[in-house]
Amino acid sequence: MKNLVDHLSQYAAYHRDTRNIASHFIGIPLIVVAVAVLLSRPGVAITGLWLSPATLLTLASLRFYFKLDLAFGVLMTVLLGLCLWAGQALAVQSTMVWLSAGLGLFVVGWAIQFVGHHYEGRKPAFVDDLTGLIVGPLFVVAEVAFLLGMRKALQHDIENRVGPTGRRERKAI
């Protein structure tokens, strides 16, 4: 099984342009919330907890994150918990509100992602490996940690494999 450095390095290889990374700070959270919204129906409240396909996907994702890193697993639990809360709050609204919110967030999130990849000049990582879909949110959290001066050893390990971030000349996609 790949470890944290393996997964983040593979994903980071597609994301070295700072403009692309910045677009992911907006696009990926919008997509994650959109998936939580869209998969929160059907759902049922059981002892105060909302059980839905979004809950099951979140639990499977958290298992993956915790296997990679305890600290990131805890942080992803909090962040995905907030996404589930938002998803449930919208899932109990009218079908029009639920669906327009979910689809709207999803489309806008992906549009922002593709603008970022235009700057990168490279296709999204998930095109070559579907694990990019689950690693993407973790990549954003790791990049925020790096910007805050945290996890320097991890950042160093990733940059040793794929090089530093910076503005890149656009390559043809």
N, C-alpha and C positions, 0 to 999 in steps of 0.2 A: 504494500500500500504506500502511496505517495505520502510524504510528510508535509508539514506546513510550508517549508521553504520550496519544495517541489511544486506544490499547487500555486503558490503566489508567484513564483518565478515564471512558470508556464503562462500564467495569466498576464503578468507584468510585461512579458516579451511583446505583447500586442498593445501595450499601453506605456510608451516611453515619452510621448509628447505631453507636456504639462497642460496644454489646452484640452486634450482628450481626457486626461485624468480629471481635470476640473469639470468637464461635462458629465463625468460619471458621478461626481459628488451630488449632482442634481438628478440625473436620469435614472440611476439605479435605485435610489430611495423611492422615486415616483413609481417605478415598475414594481418594486417589492410591495408597496402599499396597494397598488392596483391589483396584484395577484391576491393579496389578502382580502381585498374587497370582493373581487369576483368569486373567490373560492369560499367565502363566508356564507354562501347560500348553496345548498340547503344547510341549515344549522338548527341546533336545538340547545336551549339553556338547560343544563343539568347541574343542580346545586350551585347555581350562580356562575357557572363557567359555560362559555359558548363552545359547543362541539360542532365542528364543520370540517369539510375537506381542507380548509386553510389551517386548522389546528393540527391535523394529521401531517400535512406537508411541513409545517413549522417544527413539529417534534422530530421528524426525520432529518430535517436540515440541522437542527440543534445537535442531534447525535453526531452528524458529520463534523460540525464545528468543534464540539467537545473532544472528539477523537484527535483533532489536529492541535488544539491548544486550549488549556483551561481558561485563561484570562479572556481570550477572544470568545470562547464559548459562553462565558458569563455575560459579556457585553452584548453578544448577539442575542442572548435570551431576553435581555431588557429591550433591545431595539425591535426584535421581532414580536415581543409581547405588545409593544406600542402599536405595531402594524396590525396585529390581530384585533386589538381594541378598536382601532379605526375601521377595520374591515367589518367587524360586528356591528359597530354603530351605523354604518351605511347599509349593511345587509338587512336591517330591520325597517328601513325606509321603504318607500314605494319602489316598485320595480324600475320605474323611470329614473329615480334618483340613484338607486343602487347601480344600475347598469350604465348610466351616463357617467357617473363618477368613476367607476371601475375602468370602463373603456377609455374615457377621456384621459385619466392618469396614465394608462398603459400606452396610448398612442403618443402623448406628449413626451413621456419618459423615453420611448424608443426613438422618437425624432431627435431628441437631445443627444442620445447615444450616437446616432448616425452622423450628426454634425461633428461630434468629437472624433469619430473615426475618419471623417473627411480630412481633418487636420493631421491625423496620424498617417493617413495614406495606407491603412491596413484594415482588413476586415475584422469584425469582432471575434474574440477568442472562441466563443461557443460554436462558431461555424466549423471549426476543426475538431473541437472536443466539447461535447455537451456539458461536461463538468464545469465549464466556464459559467454556466447559468447559476450554479450554487457558489462558485468561488467569487463571482463578481461582487456581491455584497460584502464578503469578507475582505476583499481587496480594498474597497472603499474605506472600511473601518481601519485596516492596516495603514493606508495612506494618510488618514487623519492622524493616527498615532504617530507616524513618522513626522508629519508637519508640527506636531506638538512636542517633538524631541524625545518621544518614547520609542522603545523597541529598536534602538540603534543597531544592535547586533543582527536582528532580523533584516533590517533595511540593508545593512552591509552585505549579508549573505545573498540577498536577492540581487543587489546591484553588481556583485561579483559575477553572477550568472548572466545577467541581461543588460548590464550597463546602467548608467545614471539616467535620470529623467532630464528633460530639457525640451526646448523647441526644436522640432525636426523639420527638415525639408519634406514636403509632401511627396509620397510615392504613389504611383498609379495603383488603384485597387484592383 
